[in-house]
């Protein structure tokens, strides 16, 4: 069977076109998605205790970077000290740019 050159070009064009469409859609489109990504990584790195820092505060900066940070609850009955978890996530590819926990 012989494939016509025009058919191959058409197929390559369609594949390239659909790839461009997929790459134009952001990976993180809202604050809830950013929180879900950050919380999963917070728990992996720092343990379940990070859940005590809810609600997480989210902000979108520079068109595609999401920041997520925990809330410090000053509770005199707990021995917990220190800061909160903080993450920066690239909304275009879901990669975590920076993640820290204050002390």
Backbone as numpy.savetxt, mean C-alpha at the origin, in Angstrom:
# Nx Ny Nz CAx CAy CAz Cx Cy Cz
0.70 -24.75 -41.09 -0.15 -23.57 -41.09 0.74 -22.32 -41.09
0.44 -21.37 -41.92 1.21 -20.15 -42.03 0.40 -19.01 -41.43
1.05 -18.27 -40.54 0.40 -17.12 -39.91 0.79 -15.88 -40.69
-0.18 -15.10 -41.00 0.08 -13.88 -41.76 0.77 -12.85 -40.87
1.76 -12.12 -41.39 2.47 -11.10 -40.60 1.53 -10.05 -40.01
0.51 -9.70 -40.74 -0.42 -8.69 -40.24 -1.13 -9.18 -38.98
-1.45 -10.45 -38.91 -2.12 -11.01 -37.73 -1.22 -10.93 -36.51
0.06 -11.23 -36.67 0.99 -11.16 -35.55 1.11 -9.72 -35.05
1.22 -8.78 -35.96 1.30 -7.37 -35.57 0.04 -6.93 -34.83
-1.09 -7.37 -35.31 -2.35 -7.02 -34.65 -2.39 -7.59 -33.23
-1.95 -8.83 -33.08 -1.93 -9.46 -31.77 -0.98 -8.73 -30.83
0.21 -8.40 -31.28 1.17 -7.67 -30.45 0.63 -6.31 -30.04
-0.07 -5.64 -30.94 -0.67 -4.35 -30.63 -1.70 -4.50 -29.51
-2.56 -5.52 -29.63 -3.60 -5.72 -28.62 -3.00 -6.07 -27.26
-1.97 -6.90 -27.25 -1.32 -7.24 -25.98 -0.71 -5.99 -25.35
0.01 -5.22 -26.13 0.61 -3.98 -25.63 -0.43 -3.00 -25.15
-1.54 -2.89 -25.85 -2.59 -1.96 -25.48 -3.22 -2.35 -24.15
-3.49 -3.65 -23.95 -4.11 -4.06 -22.69 -3.15 -3.89 -21.52
-1.85 -4.06 -21.74 -0.87 -3.86 -20.68 -0.85 -2.41 -20.24
-0.93 -1.49 -21.17 -0.95 -0.08 -20.84 -2.17 0.25 -20.01
-3.31 -0.31 -20.35 -4.53 -0.04 -19.60 -4.39 -0.51 -18.16
-3.83 -1.69 -17.94 -3.70 -2.21 -16.59 -2.74 -1.37 -15.76
-1.66 -0.90 -16.36 -0.67 -0.12 -15.63 -1.18 1.26 -15.25
-2.21 1.74 -15.92 -2.75 3.06 -15.61 -3.61 3.06 -14.35
-4.04 1.90 -13.91 -4.89 1.81 -12.73 -4.02 1.75 -11.47
-4.31 2.59 -10.48 -3.49 2.56 -9.26 -3.75 1.29 -8.46
-2.75 0.83 -7.79 -2.85 -0.36 -6.95 -3.63 -0.04 -5.67
-3.38 1.13 -5.11 -4.09 1.58 -3.91 -4.97 2.75 -4.33
-6.27 2.54 -4.29 -7.16 3.59 -4.77 -7.86 4.36 -3.65
-7.78 3.84 -2.40 -8.43 4.57 -1.31 -7.72 4.29 0.01
-8.13 5.02 1.03 -7.49 4.93 2.34 -7.63 3.54 2.96
-8.77 2.88 2.75 -8.97 1.55 3.34 -7.97 0.54 2.79
-7.67 0.62 1.50 -6.68 -0.28 0.92 -5.29 0.00 1.48
-4.95 1.26 1.63 -3.65 1.64 2.19 -3.52 1.12 3.62
-4.57 1.25 4.41 -4.56 0.76 5.79 -4.39 -0.76 5.83
-5.09 -1.46 4.96 -5.00 -2.93 4.94 -3.58 -3.39 4.64
-2.94 -2.76 3.68 -1.56 -3.12 3.32 -0.62 -2.82 4.48
-0.74 -1.63 5.04 0.15 -1.22 6.13 -0.07 -2.07 7.37
-1.32 -2.31 7.74 -1.61 -3.08 8.95 -1.04 -4.50 8.86
-1.16 -5.11 7.71 -0.61 -6.45 7.52 0.91 -6.46 7.77
1.59 -5.45 7.24 3.04 -5.38 7.42 3.40 -4.97 8.86
2.60 -4.09 9.47 2.84 -3.71 10.86 2.79 -4.96 11.75
1.77 -5.77 11.57 1.60 -6.97 12.40 2.74 -7.96 12.14
3.13 -8.10 10.88 4.22 -9.02 10.55 5.51 -8.60 11.25
5.78 -7.29 11.27 7.04 -6.80 11.84 7.00 -6.60 13.35
5.88 -6.06 13.85 5.85 -5.62 15.24 4.91 -6.43 16.13
4.12 -7.31 15.55 3.22 -8.16 16.32 1.82 -7.59 16.46
0.96 -8.40 17.07 -0.46 -8.06 17.22 -0.69 -6.81 18.07
0.29 -6.42 18.87 0.13 -5.24 19.73 -0.15 -3.98 18.93
0.23 -3.99 17.66 0.01 -2.82 16.80 -1.48 -2.53 16.63
-2.31 -3.54 16.81 -3.76 -3.32 16.69 -4.28 -2.33 17.73
-3.52 -2.16 18.84 -3.91 -1.19 19.86 -3.75 0.24 19.38
-3.09 0.43 18.23 -2.87 1.77 17.68 -3.98 2.21 16.74
-5.06 1.44 16.67 -6.19 1.84 15.83 -6.91 2.98 16.50
-7.51 3.89 15.80 -7.62 3.92 14.35 -6.32 4.40 13.69
-6.05 3.83 12.52 -4.91 4.27 11.73 -5.31 5.52 10.94
-4.40 6.46 10.89 -4.65 7.73 10.20 -3.96 7.66 8.84
-4.71 7.96 7.79 -4.19 7.83 6.44 -4.28 9.16 5.71
-3.27 9.41 4.89 -3.24 10.64 4.11 -2.54 10.35 2.79
-3.06 10.93 1.72 -2.42 10.77 0.41 -1.60 12.03 0.13
-0.33 11.81 -0.20 0.57 12.93 -0.50 1.21 12.71 -1.87
1.53 13.77 -2.53 2.20 13.71 -3.83 1.54 12.75 -4.82
0.31 12.83 -5.07 -0.43 12.08 -6.08 -0.48 10.57 -5.90
0.58 9.94 -5.41 0.55 8.47 -5.37 1.13 7.86 -4.10
1.52 8.65 -3.14 2.09 8.12 -1.90 1.06 8.21 -0.78
0.82 7.07 -0.14 -0.10 7.02 0.99 0.70 6.89 2.28
0.39 7.70 3.28 1.00 7.54 4.59 -0.04 6.94 5.53
0.41 6.03 6.37 -0.47 5.39 7.35 0.27 5.41 8.68
-0.39 5.94 9.71 0.24 5.92 11.04 -0.79 5.58 12.09
-0.28 4.98 13.16 -1.14 4.60 14.25 -1.48 5.78 15.14
-2.42 5.55 16.05 -2.83 6.55 17.02 -2.29 6.15 18.39
-1.60 7.07 19.05 -1.07 6.79 20.38 -2.15 7.07 21.41
-2.50 6.04 22.18 -3.50 6.18 23.24 -2.78 6.22 24.57
-2.83 7.33 25.26 -2.17 7.49 26.55 -3.08 6.91 27.62
-2.90 5.62 27.90 -3.74 4.93 28.87 -2.89 4.63 30.11
-3.21 5.25 31.24 -2.38 5.07 32.44 -2.42 3.65 33.02
-3.39 2.83 32.62 -3.50 1.47 33.16 -2.66 0.46 32.39
-2.08 0.88 31.27 -1.26 -0.03 30.48 0.20 0.38 30.59
1.07 -0.58 30.42 2.49 -0.30 30.53 3.11 0.06 29.18
2.30 0.17 28.17 2.79 0.45 26.82 3.43 1.83 26.77
4.63 1.91 26.21 5.34 3.17 26.07 5.70 3.36 24.61
6.09 4.56 24.26 6.66 4.78 22.94 5.71 5.34 21.92
6.16 5.28 20.65 5.46 5.89 19.55 4.49 4.96 18.86
4.31 5.21 17.58 3.36 4.45 16.79 4.01 3.98 15.48
3.34 3.03 14.86 3.80 2.54 13.56 3.50 3.58 12.49
4.38 3.62 11.48 4.23 4.58 10.39 4.71 3.91 9.10
3.95 4.08 8.03 4.35 3.51 6.73 4.05 4.48 5.61
4.86 4.41 4.57 4.62 5.12 3.31 4.50 4.06 2.23
3.41 4.13 1.46 3.13 3.13 0.44 2.98 3.81 -0.90
3.63 3.25 -1.93 3.47 3.73 -3.30 2.13 3.21 -3.81
1.21 4.10 -4.08 -0.12 3.72 -4.52 -0.17 3.14 -5.92
0.87 3.34 -6.70 0.90 2.82 -8.07 1.28 1.35 -8.13
2.13 0.89 -7.20 2.59 -0.50 -7.28 2.47 -1.26 -5.95
1.90 -0.66 -4.94 1.67 -1.27 -3.61 2.96 -1.58 -2.85
4.07 -1.02 -3.26 5.32 -1.27 -2.54 5.43 -0.34 -1.34
5.91 -0.90 -0.24 6.13 -0.10 0.95 7.48 0.61 0.80
7.43 1.92 0.83 8.63 2.74 0.65 9.39 2.84 1.97
8.64 3.02 3.05 9.24 3.22 4.36 8.31 2.68 5.42
8.89 2.04 6.42 8.08 1.55 7.54 8.92 1.63 8.81
8.38 2.26 9.84 9.10 2.41 11.10 8.12 2.33 12.26
8.66 2.21 13.45 7.84 2.31 14.66 8.60 3.17 15.63
8.00 4.28 16.02 8.64 5.20 16.96 8.78 4.58 18.33
9.67 5.11 19.09 9.91 4.60 20.45 9.67 5.67 21.48
